[in-house]
Amino acid sequence: LVRAYLSYLPGELSNKWRVDTTKRSLGEYLLSIHRIDSFRIFTSSALIIAMNVIKNVACTPLELQRMFVRSTQPFIVSGIILTFYIVVNSAVNIAIFWIVFCICVAYFIYRYLLDK
């Protein structure tokens, strides 16, 4: 089914899915590990599982994707609103939020300046 999938979108998006490329590139990555390390094996297997989950979710029919998004959207929005009210209700939480926000902005500016 995945190999027969064809989109009507223009350009590169209209090509058929190549199923074996993910497994081949991740397999080459696993073979390139020189030292057998349990942490690397764990991260590699977690990466393979995550890539397969993402691929399988992306290949589900559009109706199932819409049902999933519409069923989880109220929980995500209510979580964001709850977090907002928790932060706003206390001056300490507001201060912690702004400190973390400024640290994140400074980190991204630092990374941007290093790449220049």
Secondary structure, DSSP 8 states (H G I E B T S, - for coil): --TT-----SGGGGS---THHHHHHHHHHHHT--S--HHHHHHHHHHHHHHHHHHHHHTS-HHHHHHHHHHHHHHHHHHHHHHHHHHHT-HHHHHHHHHHHHHHHHHHHHHHHHH-
